[in-house]
């Protein structure tokens, strides 16, 4: 407990303001972004932790669980019966139970889309096919993506994402994997580094979480691409400039939502100005 308090005290000293809601609220907690629940057995390297107020830290637990559930369901190890299939399957069921026990009804976020057949453990089996309702994206997936983007912006620019800032997001499921790969390889700007992941010594997790980015703190704009469990992925266009319009790369985004943050509302969306 003493070590935890000392760590928080050090974080408050070095990063006195919450990095998630514009920089006006004091740091009160340590936020691990991405959260432990995203990783198998809730085991993640001790990296990518950020200064947060209590609202920004505690207000996204349902989103954390839901994003974990969807990303695990899209994991290559799950869909292709990989070497870690049993480990993934067991953890997926645990996260499913956790989601069902939380105070939001995840089943209301799905729509029945028929059935399909696939081979599992040598046998052809029938599975239900589901689709996500629009509110699954607007209330759970995209605000989580926006929060992760704000965290990466802070890490790599050293600047708190302000209330002037705007983020536009496009997501990709596993069946859109090639679309995502083609997009990344044909972006009009190059990423500034190879794919990054969480690491602690020799312990790395590129199979569960990795990202690429190109942020310009001097220009106040950038882009990042994040992939979860080699399945669910998203691309985010970022601007921390007032009234910036994403005209050059707007074709990358297939929806009209723009994500912002503020001390009053936290992370929220409005309609994009195109």
LINKASUL-V430268 format. One record per backbone hydrogen bond with DSSP energy under -1.0 kcal/mol. CO is the residue of the C=O (numbers start at 1). NH is the residue of the N-H. If there is no record, write none. Layout:
BEGIN
[[CO & NH] [CO & NH]]
END
This chain:
BEGIN
[[1 & 5] [2 & 6] [3 & 7] [4 & 8] [5 & 9] [6 & 10] [7 & 11] [8 & 12] [9 & 13] [10 & 14] [11 & 15] [16 & 27] [25 & 18] [29 & 52] [31 & 50] [35 & 38] [36 & 39] [39 & 42] [40 & 43] [45 & 47] [48 & 33] [50 & 31] [51 & 19] [52 & 28] [52 & 29] [53 & 57] [54 & 58] [55 & 59] [60 & 64] [61 & 65] [62 & 66] [63 & 67] [64 & 68] [65 & 69] [66 & 70] [67 & 71] [68 & 72] [69 & 73] [70 & 74] [72 & 75] [75 & 79] [76 & 80] [77 & 82] [82 & 85] [84 & 88] [85 & 89] [86 & 90] [87 & 91] [88 & 92] [89 & 93] [90 & 94] [91 & 95] [92 & 96] [93 & 97] [94 & 98] [95 & 99] [96 & 100] [97 & 101] [104 & 106] [105 & 108] [106 & 109] [107 & 110] [109 & 133] [111 & 131] [114 & 129] [116 & 127] [118 & 125] [120 & 123] [123 & 120] [125 & 118] [127 & 116] [129 & 113] [131 & 111] [133 & 136] [134 & 137] [134 & 138] [135 & 139] [136 & 141] [137 & 142] [140 & 144] [141 & 145] [142 & 146] [143 & 147] [144 & 148] [145 & 149] [146 & 150] [147 & 151] [148 & 152] [149 & 153] [150 & 154] [151 & 155] [152 & 156] [153 & 157] [154 & 158] [162 & 165] [166 & 239] [167 & 259] [168 & 237] [170 & 235] [172 & 233] [173 & 176] [174 & 177] [176 & 180] [177 & 181] [178 & 182] [179 & 183] [180 & 184] [181 & 185] [182 & 186] [196 & 211] [198 & 205] [200 & 203] [203 & 200] [205 & 208] [205 & 209] [208 & 229] [210 & 227] [211 & 196] [212 & 225] [213 & 192] [214 & 223] [216 & 220] [216 & 221] [220 & 240] [221 & 216] [222 & 238] [223 & 214] [224 & 236] [225 & 212] [226 & 234] [227 & 210] [228 & 231] [229 & 76] [232 & 228] [233 & 172] [234 & 226] [235 & 170] [236 & 224] [237 & 168] [238 & 222] [239 & 166] [241 & 244] [245 & 247] [249 & 252] [250 & 253] [256 & 272] [258 & 270] [259 & 167] [260 & 268] [262 & 266] [268 & 260] [270 & 258]]
END
